[in-house]
Amino acid sequence: MKEDKKLLSEGTAARLTEMITEKKQFKVGDRLPSESELAGMLGVSRNTLREAVKMLVAQGLLVIKRGNGTFVEDIAPITGSDVQGPDWKKVKLKELLELRLMLEPMIAAKAAERATEREISAIRECGWVIEDKMAAGQDRISEELRFHELITEAAHNSLFSQLMPTIFEAIQASTEKAGKTGKLVRDTMADHALLIDALETHDPSCAELAMRMHVVKAIAVLGYDAGDFK
């Protein structure tokens, strides 16, 4: 029950983020509607909304001004995280990619060891959504970020979750440059399938290899030589 409430709050936070960052229903500096009104718009309870707002306040997307309400503070580049990342403009993409290559294969291996069936199911369903969007030529950035975030959560190490926002910029950049059709899309689908298979069979070595292949392809997409990261 507690896990269900957490998932509902995270989903609400993601939807609220989408309203701000993608649909532009609220802009930086805007005051959000009252708690009861916003809960009604999202179709959730006020308690669920409060938890979602707390997540976005911790992320830096919202700020609560006592006596005045909740305001949009900044347009965050990620969703579903309760840890604020670094100043993106001061971090070089190559350094982010290097960090991604160091961390994500290890995270995938731990996820294969520790993921619950519920977590694996959520990762699988997110992969299906990504496949559908790629097949339709639609933007999939938010789902791609969520896919990697779910794998990180399945590793059950809070420090991994704190580090992940640091590399989301690199994931977003490579997803944008990869485009919507052709070999890169097929590679992404194949990589995701290998990752999910490794998680389902709880095979850490296979999960680590599949994620390493996936990241190396992302490095190539962005014009770097993977050999420079060894």
Protein Blocks (a to p, Z undefined) as FASTA:
>chain_A
ZZmmmmmmmmmmmmmmmmmmmnomacghiacddfklmmmmnopafklmmmmmmmmmmnop
accdehiapcdfbdcfbehiabdcddfklpcfklmmmmmmmmmmmmmmmmmmmocfklmm
mmmmmmmmmmmmmmnopafklmmmmmmmmmmmmnopaklmmmmmmmmmmmmmmmmmnomg
djklmmmmmmmmmmmmmmmnopaklmmmmmmmmmmmmmmmnopafklmZZ
